[in-house]
Amino acid sequence: MAAGAAAGPAAAAEKVGERPGGQNRRPQPRGGPSGRSRIEEEQEEAVFRQVVSFSPEPLPGRYYDKDTTKPISFYLSSLEELLAWTPNVEDGFNVALQPSECRQPPLSSRRPRTLLCHDMMGGYLDDKFIQGAAVHNPYSFYHWQYIDIFVYFSHHTVTIPPVGWTNAAHRHGVCVLGTFITEWIAGGQLCEAFLAGDERSYQAVADQLVSLARFFRFDGWLINIENSLSLAAVGNMPRFLRYLTTQLHQHVPRGLVLWYDSVVSSGQLKWQNELNEHNRVFFDSCDGFFTNYNWREEHLERMLALAGERLADVYVGVDVFARGNVVGGRFDTDKSLELIRKHGFSAALFAPGWVYECLEKKDFFQNQDKFWSLLERYLPTHSICSLPFVTSFCLGMGTRRVCYGQEEAVGPWYHPSAQEIQPLFGEHRLEGARQGWVKTHCCLADAWNGGSSLLIRGAIPREVGDVAVRLFSLQVPVPPRIFLSMVYKLEGPSDVGVALELTTGSVGSCHIGGISALNAETSSRYSPRPLRVPPAKLARWVGHCGQQLRGGWIQRCYEVSLRGCLLQDLFVRFSRLPGSQEEDFVCRLGEIQVVDAGSLLKALPRVQAVSVSHLRWQQAASEGEGHPAGLQLSCTLHWSYLLSHVRCFRVHCCRGTAGCSAGGGPPGPERPTLLGLAFVNQYRIVDLAVAAIGPGQDGRVEFLVEPVPKEGFLVPQAEWGRAAMLYSMPAS
């Protein structure tokens, strides 16, 4: 199945109202004899009919949680499973939304890199639930601007990264690797099976590893052989690595293969804690070398000559748990980084989830920020280099769900795919005594869109008029006209002005045509310049600029004309009003958008071909004597849409016989209920309560698929994908 294509699911509900040949009947033209309203005409709704059956078709256990039928990420436990894998419809849930975003400097630069190896309690915990889970206090990583490579590690033979991690990392331009590991006696037997024979055996394994990365859209592999090898097997290992690396480079953009310091060229399992003549043959056969953790500075010094021009391809391992005879670790990990950077090597941070596993969960954000702030001076940041740039600062978790200031659901949730681009965190102080400061924090207490916002605290002393914080580093060649938007609110009484600022660099001759606020406010810095009769989509985008929005939020918009420029940095500046004394402030940022004006004028594709499959009915408790027992429905929705156009899909339903209102019309008997988010063209609905029905009656449930464009504005409900299912009880 091609990624992003509409699937042809088995076990689908029977579709009704089709013409011969399977073509859906289209609405009659506007003004025709049908007498339909405009909303009805614009909606194309597939209708399916289903007779309720309590004997469901079993779902494959690898892809679905056995208790709930929720789709889950999976691993492969054996060579046989790896060689037998072929992509199917169920695999589609685990495909990443997009390849890694462009960032600067690229991974191919010679700058020392930072690798994060995520090893947490065996892996595949709450993060395995592809569509999210209701979890209190989950682990979240959000310091992506410091990271080049993310490795998902477990002790299963083939660790396929859960798609939520891949989506979050790719959104930040970070490369994602799975792990191929063999261990103990069984691992040695597995290695002999594919390495001790001829080239066809190891090439078949390599081809499957490439196919997995290519299909699921992650970027490569960490190869970790933790068992001894025969002379025949170790002799073929460099050939296997070279073939795997070559094939991956051909089929996966920016693909990467790394080798872990374990086996030496004699076949012994003997960790070296350095790159040396005993393991160099493996380094020479792939893209990089990840050292074991028990090194000293003399190990680093010895590696300098051997690594030569490939210093950045040597990833010096740091066990954050500080197990064994190691330098640093825990809150002293900066001691390790100081030595590694002193000698110009890349760093591989193993299990930085220590702050979550070993410290108080209630203090997680505080401890996470402390850990990374101690390393900050050794972690060069990265720049985002593509538009649109839109973030609501959502961490992919929360205690409730909010959509543009309106609360949709209350309760804990965790969905790594929903994490938006995260800023540069930290504390920024002006020089000199009694000078101003600004500090940024994650905050789950309030949100504009998603589950969290960015909390900014600071102080503006009498000696200065303003303070500013750099939130994002960019390297974006901008189009002729861009729109910027910031949604924010000040907490408590405060006489502080808030403004979005930017810096530019020159591609050729950089010319800034002017920045104008698109609202009714006037200021000495910007003058109003309303648009001339903006098109409908653009008016929808800028229609609330300068206004008070739901929940006390304010949206401020800017129009910028640029020519020959690079957009470099985004700041938020806080200014004291003339005559005021020292000001402490607390500001909450809900969203920042930087969008090519031209992209807002393009028509969006429609969600098409919504279908229903893999139905499972369950009987709920009866509502009382004389009332039919309630029903619960589980099913899978599929649809067709170009994934390159969206941030995600929001999946809704209307239950009962009346249906629900379409966008633009008066509210119907029932408004859509949000079921969840999808990041591919399919979604599994689990245990949805639907109306009970009696003999001879029909029930109806309607499903709606809302695309969320990359530019970050709402699509009218009339333009969503729709499918309805009519259901009845079997004849007695």
C-alpha positions as CSV (number, residue, x, y, z in Angstrom):
1,M,0.0,0.0,0.0
2,A,1.5,3.3,-1.0
3,A,1.8,5.7,1.9
4,G,-1.0,8.3,1.9
5,A,-3.2,6.3,-0.6
6,A,-6.7,5.2,0.2
7,A,-6.8,1.6,1.3
8,G,-9.1,-1.1,0.0
9,P,-10.1,-2.5,3.3
10,A,-11.5,-6.0,3.8
11,A,-14.6,-6.6,5.9
12,A,-16.2,-3.3,4.9
13,A,-19.8,-2.4,5.6
14,E,-22.1,-2.7,2.6
15,K,-22.4,0.6,0.8
16,V,-25.8,1.7,-0.4
17,G,-27.0,4.2,-3.0
18,E,-24.4,3.3,-5.6
19,R,-24.8,3.3,-9.3
20,P,-23.7,0.2,-11.3
21,G,-20.0,0.1,-11.5
22,G,-19.5,1.4,-8.0
23,Q,-19.8,5.2,-8.8
24,N,-21.3,7.3,-6.0
25,R,-24.4,9.3,-6.9
26,R,-23.5,12.9,-6.9
27,P,-25.7,15.8,-5.8
28,Q,-27.8,17.6,-8.4
29,P,-26.6,20.9,-9.6
30,R,-27.3,24.0,-7.5
31,G,-30.9,25.2,-8.2
32,G,-32.0,21.9,-9.6
33,P,-35.3,20.1,-9.0
34,S,-34.1,18.4,-5.8
35,G,-34.7,21.6,-3.8
36,R,-31.7,20.8,-1.5
37,S,-30.0,23.5,0.5
38,R,-26.5,24.6,-0.5
39,I,-25.1,22.8,2.5
40,E,-26.7,19.5,1.4
41,E,-25.5,20.0,-2.1
42,E,-21.9,20.6,-1.1
43,Q,-21.8,17.4,1.0
44,E,-21.0,14.1,-0.6
45,E,-21.8,11.5,1.9
46,A,-21.2,7.8,1.5
47,V,-23.9,5.7,3.2
48,F,-23.2,2.2,4.4
49,R,-25.6,-0.4,5.8
50,Q,-24.8,-2.9,8.4
51,V,-26.8,-5.7,10.2
52,V,-25.5,-5.8,13.7
53,S,-23.5,-9.0,14.4
54,F,-21.9,-9.9,17.7
55,S,-19.4,-12.3,16.0
56,P,-16.6,-10.0,14.8
57,E,-13.9,-10.9,12.4
58,P,-10.7,-11.3,14.4
59,L,-8.0,-8.6,14.0
60,P,-4.3,-9.5,13.7
61,G,-2.8,-9.2,17.2
62,R,0.5,-7.7,16.0
63,Y,-1.3,-4.5,15.0
64,Y,-4.1,-4.1,17.5
65,D,-4.3,-4.1,21.3
66,K,-6.0,-7.4,22.2
67,D,-8.2,-5.8,24.9
68,T,-9.4,-2.7,23.1
69,T,-8.6,-3.2,19.3
70,K,-6.8,0.1,19.3
71,P,-4.0,0.2,16.7
72,I,-0.5,-0.2,18.2
73,S,3.1,0.1,17.1
74,F,5.0,-3.1,17.0
75,Y,8.4,-4.8,16.8
76,L,9.7,-8.0,15.2
77,S,11.1,-10.7,17.5
78,S,12.9,-13.0,15.1
79,L,14.7,-13.4,11.8
80,E,11.7,-15.3,10.5
81,E,9.3,-12.4,11.3
82,L,11.6,-9.9,9.7
83,L,12.0,-11.9,6.4
84,A,8.2,-12.6,6.3
85,W,7.1,-9.0,6.7
86,T,5.3,-7.4,3.8
87,P,3.3,-4.2,4.1
88,N,-0.5,-4.3,4.4
89,V,-3.4,-2.1,5.3
90,E,-2.9,-2.5,9.1
91,D,0.7,-1.3,8.7
92,G,-0.7,2.0,7.4
93,F,-1.5,3.1,10.9
94,N,2.2,3.2,11.7
95,V,3.4,5.2,8.7
96,A,4.9,8.6,9.6
97,L,3.0,11.7,8.3
98,Q,6.0,13.1,6.4
99,P,9.8,12.8,5.9
100,S,12.0,14.9,8.2
101,E,11.7,18.6,7.7
102,C,14.6,20.6,6.4
103,R,16.8,22.2,9.0
104,Q,20.2,24.0,9.2
105,P,22.9,23.0,9.5
106,P,22.0,19.6,7.8
107,L,23.1,16.3,9.2
108,S,25.8,16.1,6.5
109,S,27.7,19.1,7.9
110,R,30.9,18.5,9.8
111,R,29.5,20.1,13.0
112,P,29.6,17.7,16.0
113,R,26.1,16.2,16.5
114,T,24.0,15.1,19.3
115,L,22.2,11.8,19.4
116,L,19.5,10.9,21.9
117,C,19.0,7.1,22.5
118,H,15.6,6.7,24.1
119,D,15.6,3.6,26.3
120,M,12.8,3.4,28.8
121,M,11.6,0.4,30.7
122,G,11.8,-2.0,27.7
123,G,10.0,0.4,25.3
124,Y,6.5,0.2,23.7
125,L,4.8,1.6,26.7
126,D,2.0,4.2,26.4
127,D,3.8,5.5,23.3
128,K,2.8,2.3,21.4
129,F,-0.9,3.5,21.2
130,I,-0.8,5.1,17.7
131,Q,-4.0,7.2,18.2
132,G,-3.0,8.2,21.8
133,A,-4.0,7.1,25.3
134,A,-5.5,8.5,28.4
135,V,-2.4,8.7,30.6
136,H,-1.6,10.7,33.7
137,N,1.9,12.3,33.8
138,P,3.4,10.6,30.7
139,Y,7.0,11.1,29.6
140,S,7.5,13.8,27.0
141,F,10.6,15.1,25.2
142,Y,10.6,18.6,23.9
143,H,14.2,19.9,23.6
144,W,14.3,18.9,19.9
145,Q,16.3,22.0,18.8
146,Y,19.4,20.5,20.4
147,I,19.1,17.1,18.9
148,D,20.3,15.7,15.5
149,I,19.4,12.0,15.7
150,F,16.7,10.2,17.8
151,V,17.2,6.4,18.3
152,Y,14.3,4.3,19.7
153,F,15.9,1.5,21.6
154,S,14.5,-1.8,22.9
155,H,15.8,-5.3,23.4
156,H,13.5,-6.8,20.7
157,T,15.3,-8.0,17.6
158,V,13.9,-5.3,15.2
159,T,12.7,-2.2,17.0
160,I,10.5,-0.2,14.7
161,P,10.1,3.3,16.2
162,P,6.5,4.1,17.3
163,V,5.1,6.5,14.8
164,G,4.4,9.1,17.4
165,W,8.1,9.6,18.0
166,T,8.8,9.7,14.3
167,N,6.2,12.3,13.7
168,A,7.4,14.5,16.5
169,A,11.0,14.2,15.6
170,H,10.4,14.8,11.9
171,R,8.4,17.9,12.6
172,H,11.6,19.3,14.2
173,G,13.9,18.0,11.4
174,V,15.4,15.3,13.5
175,C,16.5,12.0,12.0
176,V,14.9,8.8,13.5
177,L,16.6,5.4,13.7
178,G,15.3,2.0,14.8
179,T,17.4,-0.7,16.4
180,F,18.5,-4.0,15.1
181,I,19.9,-5.9,18.1
182,T,21.1,-9.5,18.7
183,E,22.0,-10.7,22.2
184,W,23.1,-13.8,24.2
185,I,23.1,-17.3,22.8
186,A,19.9,-16.8,20.7
187,G,21.4,-13.7,19.2
188,G,24.5,-15.6,18.2
189,Q,22.4,-18.3,16.5
190,L,20.4,-15.6,14.7
191,C,23.6,-13.9,13.4
192,E,25.0,-17.2,12.2
193,A,21.8,-17.9,10.3
194,F,22.1,-14.8,8.1
195,L,25.8,-13.9,8.2
196,A,27.7,-17.2,8.1
197,G,26.4,-18.2,4.6
198,D,26.6,-16.5,1.2
199,E,25.7,-12.9,0.4
200,R,22.1,-13.7,-0.5
201,S,21.3,-14.3,3.2
202,Y,22.6,-11.0,4.6
203,Q,21.4,-9.1,1.6
204,A,17.9,-10.4,2.2
205,V,18.0,-9.1,5.8
206,A,19.4,-5.7,4.7
207,D,16.7,-5.4,2.1
208,Q,14.0,-6.0,4.6
209,L,15.5,-3.4,7.0
210,V,15.6,-0.9,4.2
211,S,11.9,-1.8,3.3
212,L,10.8,-1.2,6.9
213,A,12.5,2.2,7.1
214,R,11.2,3.2,3.6
215,F,7.6,2.1,4.3
216,F,7.2,3.5,7.8
217,R,9.2,6.7,6.9
218,F,11.9,6.6,9.5
219,D,15.5,7.2,8.6
220,G,17.7,4.2,9.3
221,W,19.2,1.8,11.9
222,L,21.5,1.4,14.9
223,I,23.1,-2.0,14.5
224,N,23.9,-3.5,18.0
225,I,25.4,-7.0,18.0
226,E,25.8,-8.0,21.6
227,N,27.0,-11.6,21.1
228,S,30.2,-13.2,19.8
229,L,30.4,-14.2,16.1
230,S,32.1,-17.0,14.2
231,L,34.9,-16.1,11.9
232,A,32.6,-16.6,8.9
233,A,29.9,-14.4,10.4
234,V,32.2,-11.6,11.5
235,G,33.9,-11.7,8.1
236,N,30.6,-11.0,6.4
237,M,29.5,-8.3,8.9
238,P,31.4,-5.4,7.1
239,R,29.9,-6.6,3.8
240,F,26.4,-6.6,5.4
241,L,26.9,-3.1,6.8
242,R,28.2,-1.7,3.4
243,Y,25.3,-3.3,1.5
244,L,22.7,-2.0,4.1
245,T,24.2,1.5,4.1
246,T,24.3,1.7,0.3
247,Q,20.8,0.5,-0.2
248,L,19.4,2.8,2.5
249,H,21.1,5.8,1.0
250,Q,19.5,4.9,-2.4
251,H,16.0,4.4,-1.0
252,V,15.7,6.7,2.1
253,P,16.5,10.4,1.8
254,R,19.2,11.2,4.4
255,G,19.3,7.6,5.5
256,L,21.7,6.6,8.2
257,V,23.3,3.4,9.6
258,L,25.3,3.5,12.9
259,W,27.3,0.7,14.5
260,Y,27.5,0.2,18.3
261,D,30.8,-0.6,19.9
262,S,30.5,-4.3,20.8
263,V,32.0,-7.0,18.7
264,V,35.6,-6.7,17.4
265,S,37.0,-7.9,14.2
266,S,38.0,-11.3,15.7
267,G,34.4,-12.0,16.5
268,Q,34.7,-11.6,20.2
269,L,32.2,-9.6,22.2
270,K,34.6,-7.1,23.7
271,W,33.5,-3.5,24.3
272,Q,36.3,-1.1,23.5
273,N,34.9,2.2,24.8
274,E,36.6,3.8,21.8
275,L,37.2,3.6,18.0
276,N,40.4,1.6,17.4
277,E,42.0,-0.9,15.1
278,H,39.9,-3.7,16.6
279,N,36.6,-2.2,15.4
280,R,37.5,0.3,12.7
281,V,36.4,-2.1,10.0
282,F,32.8,-1.6,11.1
283,F,33.1,2.2,11.2
284,D,34.6,2.2,7.7
285,S,31.5,0.2,6.5
286,C,28.7,2.5,7.6
287,D,27.8,6.1,8.6
288,G,28.9,6.3,12.2
289,F,30.2,4.6,15.3
290,F,28.5,4.8,18.8
291,T,31.0,4.0,21.5
292,N,30.4,2.2,24.8
293,Y,30.1,4.3,27.9
294,N,33.1,3.5,30.1
295,W,35.6,5.8,28.5
296,R,38.1,8.3,29.8
297,E,39.7,11.3,28.2
298,E,42.7,9.2,27.0
299,H,40.2,7.2,24.9
300,L,39.1,10.4,23.3
301,E,42.6,11.5,22.6
302,R,43.6,8.1,21.0
303,M,40.6,8.4,18.7
304,L,41.5,11.7,17.2
305,A,44.0,10.4,14.6
306,L,42.0,7.3,13.7
307,A,38.8,9.2,13.1
308,G,40.5,11.8,10.9
309,E,38.0,13.9,9.0
310,R,35.2,11.8,10.3
311,L,35.3,13.2,13.9
312,A,31.6,14.0,13.8
313,D,30.8,10.4,12.8
314,V,32.1,9.2,16.1
315,Y,29.2,9.4,18.7
316,V,30.8,9.1,22.2
317,G,28.3,7.3,24.4
318,V,27.1,8.8,27.7
319,D,24.9,6.7,30.0
320,V,22.8,9.3,31.8
321,F,22.0,6.7,34.5
322,A,25.8,6.8,35.3
323,R,26.0,3.0,35.5
324,G,29.6,1.6,35.7
325,N,32.9,3.5,35.6
326,V,31.7,6.5,33.6
327,V,32.4,10.3,33.4
328,G,29.5,12.4,34.6
329,G,25.9,11.2,34.1
330,R,22.7,12.3,35.8
331,F,22.9,16.0,36.7
332,D,26.6,15.9,36.0
333,T,26.2,14.8,32.4
334,D,27.7,18.2,31.4
335,K,31.1,16.9,32.5
336,S,30.9,14.2,29.9
337,L,29.8,16.7,27.2
338,E,32.6,19.1,28.1
339,L,35.2,16.5,27.3
340,I,33.5,15.2,24.2
341,R,33.1,18.6,22.7
342,K,36.7,19.6,23.7
343,H,37.9,16.9,21.3
344,G,35.4,17.7,18.5
345,F,33.3,14.5,18.7
346,S,29.6,13.9,18.5
347,A,27.7,12.8,21.6
348,A,25.2,9.9,22.1
349,L,23.1,10.5,25.2
350,F,21.7,7.2,26.3
351,A,18.5,7.1,28.4
352,P,18.0,10.8,29.3
353,G,14.6,9.6,30.5
354,W,16.4,9.1,33.8
355,V,14.8,12.4,34.9
356,Y,11.4,10.7,34.5
357,E,12.2,7.2,35.7
358,C,14.1,8.0,38.8
359,L,12.9,11.4,40.0
360,E,9.5,12.6,41.2
361,K,6.9,12.6,38.4
362,K,5.3,15.7,39.8
363,D,8.5,17.6,39.2
364,F,9.2,16.2,35.8
365,F,9.1,19.4,33.8
366,Q,11.3,21.2,36.3
367,N,13.8,18.3,36.3
368,Q,13.8,18.0,32.5
369,D,14.5,21.7,32.0
370,K,17.2,21.6,34.6
371,F,18.9,18.6,32.9
372,W,19.0,20.2,29.5
373,S,19.9,23.7,30.7
374,L,23.1,22.2,32.3
375,L,24.0,20.9,28.8
376,E,22.9,23.9,26.8
377,R,26.4,25.4,26.3
378,Y,27.5,22.1,24.6
379,L,24.5,21.7,22.4
380,P,24.4,23.9,19.3
381,T,20.9,24.7,18.2
382,H,19.3,24.1,14.8
383,S,17.3,26.4,12.5
384,I,14.0,25.6,10.8
385,C,14.1,26.3,7.1
386,S,10.7,25.8,5.6
387,L,7.2,27.4,5.5
388,P,4.5,27.3,6.7
389,F,5.8,27.6,10.2
390,V,2.9,27.1,12.6
391,T,3.0,26.0,16.3
392,S,0.6,26.0,19.2
393,F,3.4,24.8,21.5
394,C,1.3,21.7,22.3
395,L,3.4,18.9,23.9
396,G,1.2,16.1,22.6
397,M,-0.3,15.7,26.0
398,G,-2.6,17.5,28.4
399,T,-5.3,17.4,31.0
400,R,-7.9,18.6,28.5
401,R,-8.3,19.2,24.8
402,V,-8.8,22.7,23.4
403,C,-9.5,23.8,19.8
404,Y,-8.9,27.5,19.2
405,G,-9.9,28.6,22.6
406,Q,-12.9,26.3,23.0
407,E,-12.7,23.4,25.4
408,E,-13.6,20.1,23.6
409,A,-12.9,17.4,26.2
410,V,-11.7,17.1,29.8
411,G,-9.4,14.4,31.0
412,P,-5.7,13.3,30.6
413,W,-4.4,12.5,27.1
414,Y,-1.1,11.6,25.5
415,H,-0.5,11.6,21.8
416,P,3.1,12.1,20.7
417,S,2.1,12.7,17.1
418,A,0.2,15.7,18.2
419,Q,3.3,17.5,19.5
420,E,3.9,20.8,17.8
421,I,7.2,22.5,17.1
422,Q,8.8,23.4,20.4
423,P,10.8,26.6,21.1
424,L,14.2,27.2,22.6
425,F,13.7,26.9,26.3
426,G,15.7,28.6,29.0
427,E,16.3,31.7,31.0
428,H,17.6,34.9,29.4
429,R,19.1,37.7,31.5
430,L,20.2,41.2,30.4
431,E,23.7,42.2,31.4
432,G,24.4,44.4,34.5
433,A,23.0,44.6,38.0
434,R,19.2,44.7,38.5
435,Q,18.6,44.1,34.8
436,G,15.7,42.3,33.2
437,W,15.1,38.6,32.7
438,V,12.8,36.3,30.8
439,K,12.2,32.6,31.3
440,T,10.1,30.1,29.3
441,H,8.2,27.1,30.5
442,C,5.9,24.4,29.3
443,C,2.5,24.7,30.8
444,L,-0.5,22.4,30.8
445,A,-2.8,24.7,32.8
446,D,-4.1,26.5,29.7
447,A,-4.0,26.2,26.0
448,W,-5.3,27.9,22.8
449,N,-5.1,24.8,20.6
450,G,-4.2,21.4,21.9
451,G,-3.2,20.6,25.4
452,S,-0.6,23.2,26.5
453,S,0.9,26.6,25.9
454,L,4.2,28.4,26.4
455,L,4.4,30.3,29.7
456,I,6.8,33.3,29.7
457,R,7.7,35.0,32.9
458,G,9.9,38.0,33.2
459,A,10.8,41.4,34.7
460,I,11.4,44.8,33.1
461,P,13.4,47.0,35.5
462,R,13.2,50.8,35.5
463,E,16.6,51.0,33.8
464,V,15.4,49.5,30.5
465,G,12.3,49.9,28.4
466,D,11.9,46.3,27.3
467,V,13.1,42.7,27.3
468,A,12.9,40.1,24.6
469,V,13.3,36.3,24.2
470,R,14.3,34.5,21.1
471,L,11.9,31.6,20.7
472,F,13.0,30.1,17.3
473,S,16.0,30.1,15.1
474,L,15.1,30.1,11.4
475,Q,16.9,30.0,8.0
476,V,13.9,30.5,5.7
477,P,14.2,32.1,2.2
478,V,10.9,33.9,2.4
479,P,8.4,34.5,-0.4
480,P,7.6,38.1,-1.4
481,R,4.8,38.5,1.1
482,I,4.3,36.6,4.4
483,F,1.8,36.9,7.2
484,L,2.7,36.4,10.9
485,S,0.3,35.9,13.7
486,M,0.7,35.6,17.4
487,V,-2.0,34.5,19.9
488,Y,-1.3,35.4,23.5
489,K,-2.7,36.7,26.8
490,L,-1.2,38.4,29.8
491,E,-2.0,36.8,33.2
492,G,-3.1,39.2,35.9
493,P,-2.9,43.0,35.9
494,S,0.1,44.2,33.9
495,D,1.0,47.3,31.9
496,V,3.2,45.5,29.4
497,G,3.1,45.6,25.6
498,V,3.6,42.4,23.7
499,A,5.0,42.2,20.1
500,L,6.3,39.6,17.7
501,E,9.7,40.6,16.2
502,L,11.9,39.1,13.6
503,T,15.4,39.4,12.2
504,T,16.5,39.0,8.6
505,G,19.6,38.1,6.7
506,S,20.5,38.7,3.1
507,V,20.3,36.2,0.3
508,G,21.2,38.8,-2.2
509,S,20.1,42.4,-1.5
510,C,17.6,42.1,1.4
511,H,14.8,44.7,1.2
512,I,12.1,44.9,3.8
513,G,9.0,46.6,2.5
514,G,7.5,47.2,5.9
515,I,5.7,45.6,8.8
516,S,2.1,46.6,9.4
517,A,-0.2,45.4,12.1
518,L,-3.4,44.0,10.6
519,N,-5.6,45.3,13.3
520,A,-7.2,48.5,14.6
521,E,-4.3,49.3,17.1
522,T,-1.9,52.0,16.3
523,S,1.6,52.2,17.7
524,S,4.8,54.2,17.1
525,R,6.4,51.0,15.7
526,Y,3.8,49.8,13.3
527,S,1.0,51.5,11.4
528,P,-2.3,49.9,10.3
529,R,-2.5,48.7,6.7
530,P,-5.7,46.7,6.1
531,L,-5.8,44.4,3.1
532,R,-7.8,45.3,0.0
533,V,-10.8,43.1,-0.1
534,P,-9.1,39.9,1.1
535,P,-10.2,36.6,-0.5
536,A,-12.4,34.4,1.6
537,K,-9.7,32.1,2.9
538,L,-7.4,35.1,3.8
539,A,-10.2,37.0,5.5
540,R,-10.9,33.9,7.5
541,W,-7.3,33.7,8.5
542,V,-6.9,37.4,9.6
543,G,-10.5,38.1,10.5
544,H,-9.9,38.2,14.3
545,C,-6.7,40.2,14.4
546,G,-6.6,42.6,17.3
547,Q,-9.7,41.2,18.8
548,Q,-10.3,39.6,22.2
549,L,-10.9,35.9,21.5
550,R,-12.3,33.0,23.6
551,G,-10.7,32.5,27.0
552,G,-9.1,36.0,27.1
553,W,-6.7,35.3,24.2
554,I,-5.7,38.1,21.8
555,Q,-4.5,37.6,18.2
556,R,-2.0,40.0,16.7
557,C,-1.2,39.8,13.0
558,Y,1.5,41.3,10.7
559,E,2.1,41.6,7.0
560,V,5.7,41.7,5.8
561,S,7.0,42.4,2.3
562,L,10.5,41.0,1.7
563,R,12.7,40.7,-1.2
564,G,16.0,38.7,-1.3
565,C,15.9,38.0,2.4
566,L,16.3,35.1,4.9
567,L,14.0,35.1,7.9
568,Q,16.4,34.3,10.7
569,D,14.9,34.6,14.2
570,L,11.5,35.0,15.9
571,F,11.4,37.0,19.1
572,V,8.7,38.1,21.5
573,R,9.4,41.5,23.0
574,F,7.8,42.8,26.2
575,S,7.9,46.6,26.8
576,R,7.1,48.8,29.7
577,L,4.7,51.7,29.1
578,P,6.3,55.2,29.4
579,G,6.2,56.4,33.0
580,S,5.6,53.0,34.6
581,Q,7.8,51.5,37.2
582,E,9.5,48.1,37.2
583,E,7.1,45.5,35.7
584,D,6.9,41.8,36.4
585,F,4.8,39.9,33.9
586,V,3.4,36.5,33.1
587,C,2.5,36.0,29.4
588,R,1.0,32.9,27.8
589,L,1.7,32.2,24.1
590,G,-1.0,30.1,22.4
591,E,0.2,30.1,18.8
592,I,2.7,31.5,16.3
593,Q,2.2,31.4,12.6
594,V,4.5,32.4,9.7
595,V,2.8,31.7,6.4
596,D,3.4,32.4,2.7
597,A,0.5,34.7,1.7
598,G,0.2,32.9,-1.6
599,S,-0.4,29.5,0.0
600,L,-3.5,30.9,1.8
601,L,-5.1,31.6,-1.5
602,K,-4.8,28.1,-2.9
603,A,-7.8,25.8,-2.9
604,L,-7.5,22.8,-0.6
605,P,-8.3,19.3,-1.9
606,R,-11.4,17.6,-0.4
607,V,-11.4,14.5,1.8
608,Q,-12.8,11.8,-0.4
609,A,-13.8,8.2,-0.5
610,V,-14.6,7.8,3.2
611,S,-15.3,4.1,3.9
612,V,-16.0,1.9,6.9
613,S,-14.4,-1.5,7.7
614,H,-13.4,-4.0,10.4
615,L,-16.7,-3.6,12.4
616,R,-17.1,-5.0,15.9
617,W,-20.4,-4.7,17.8
618,Q,-20.8,-5.2,21.5
619,Q,-23.9,-5.1,23.7
620,A,-23.9,-2.6,26.5
621,A,-26.0,-2.8,29.6
622,S,-29.8,-2.4,29.1
623,E,-31.3,1.0,30.1
624,G,-34.1,-0.7,31.9
625,E,-37.2,-2.8,31.3
626,G,-38.8,-2.2,28.0
627,H,-35.7,-0.5,26.5
628,P,-33.4,-2.2,24.0
629,A,-29.8,-2.8,25.2
630,G,-27.3,-0.2,24.3
631,L,-24.7,-0.8,21.5
632,Q,-21.0,-0.1,21.2
633,L,-19.4,0.1,17.8
634,S,-15.7,-0.3,16.9
635,C,-14.7,0.2,13.2
636,T,-12.0,1.5,11.0
637,L,-12.4,4.6,8.8
638,H,-10.4,5.0,5.6
639,W,-10.3,8.0,3.3
640,S,-8.3,9.5,0.5
641,Y,-6.3,12.8,0.9
642,L,-2.8,14.1,0.0
643,L,-0.9,14.0,3.3
644,S,1.5,16.6,2.2
645,H,-1.3,19.2,2.7
646,V,-2.2,18.5,6.3
647,R,-0.9,18.7,9.9
648,C,-3.4,16.1,10.9
649,F,-7.1,15.1,10.6
650,R,-9.7,15.5,13.3
651,V,-12.3,12.7,13.3
652,H,-15.8,13.4,14.6
653,C,-19.1,11.6,14.8
654,C,-22.8,12.3,15.2
655,R,-24.8,9.6,16.9
656,G,-28.5,8.9,16.7
657,T,-31.0,9.0,13.9
658,A,-31.0,12.8,13.4
659,G,-27.5,13.3,12.1
660,C,-25.8,16.7,12.8
661,S,-25.5,20.1,11.4
662,A,-23.2,21.0,8.6
663,G,-20.9,24.1,8.6
664,G,-22.6,27.4,7.9
665,G,-26.1,26.3,8.8
666,P,-28.1,26.5,12.1
667,P,-27.2,23.9,14.7
668,G,-28.9,20.6,14.2
669,P,-30.2,18.2,16.9
670,E,-26.6,17.2,17.6
671,R,-23.3,18.8,17.1
672,P,-20.3,16.7,16.1
673,T,-18.3,15.0,18.9
674,L,-14.5,14.9,18.5
675,L,-13.3,11.3,18.6
676,G,-9.6,11.9,18.1
677,L,-6.7,12.8,15.8
678,A,-5.4,10.9,12.8
679,F,-2.0,11.4,11.1
680,V,-2.6,9.0,8.2
681,N,-5.7,8.3,6.0
682,Q,-7.2,5.9,8.5
683,Y,-8.6,5.9,12.0
684,R,-9.8,3.2,14.4
685,I,-12.9,4.0,16.4
686,V,-13.2,2.0,19.6
687,D,-16.2,1.2,21.7
688,L,-18.3,4.1,20.5
689,A,-21.7,4.2,22.2
690,V,-24.5,4.5,19.6
691,A,-28.2,4.6,19.9
692,A,-30.0,1.4,20.8
693,I,-32.6,0.2,18.3
694,G,-35.5,-2.2,18.4
695,P,-36.8,-4.7,15.8
696,G,-37.7,-3.1,12.5
697,Q,-35.8,0.2,13.3
698,D,-32.8,1.7,11.7
699,G,-30.0,3.4,13.7
700,R,-27.7,6.0,12.2
701,V,-24.2,7.1,13.0
702,E,-22.3,9.7,10.9
703,F,-18.5,10.1,10.7
704,L,-16.8,13.3,9.7
705,V,-13.1,13.7,8.7
706,E,-11.8,17.3,9.2
707,P,-8.5,18.1,7.5
708,V,-6.3,20.5,9.4
709,P,-4.1,22.4,6.9
710,K,-0.4,23.0,7.5
711,E,-1.2,26.8,7.5
712,G,-3.3,26.2,10.6
713,F,-6.8,27.6,9.9
714,L,-10.2,25.9,10.3
715,V,-11.8,24.3,7.3
716,P,-15.6,24.8,7.2
717,Q,-17.6,21.7,8.1
718,A,-19.2,21.6,4.6
719,E,-15.8,20.7,3.2
720,W,-15.1,17.8,5.5
721,G,-15.2,14.1,4.4
722,R,-18.4,12.3,5.5
723,A,-19.8,8.8,5.7
724,A,-23.0,7.6,7.4
725,M,-23.8,4.1,8.6
726,L,-27.3,2.7,8.9
727,Y,-27.6,-0.3,11.2
728,S,-30.3,-2.7,12.1
729,M,-30.8,-5.7,14.3
730,P,-30.9,-9.1,12.7
731,A,-34.3,-10.6,12.0
732,S,-35.3,-13.0,14.7
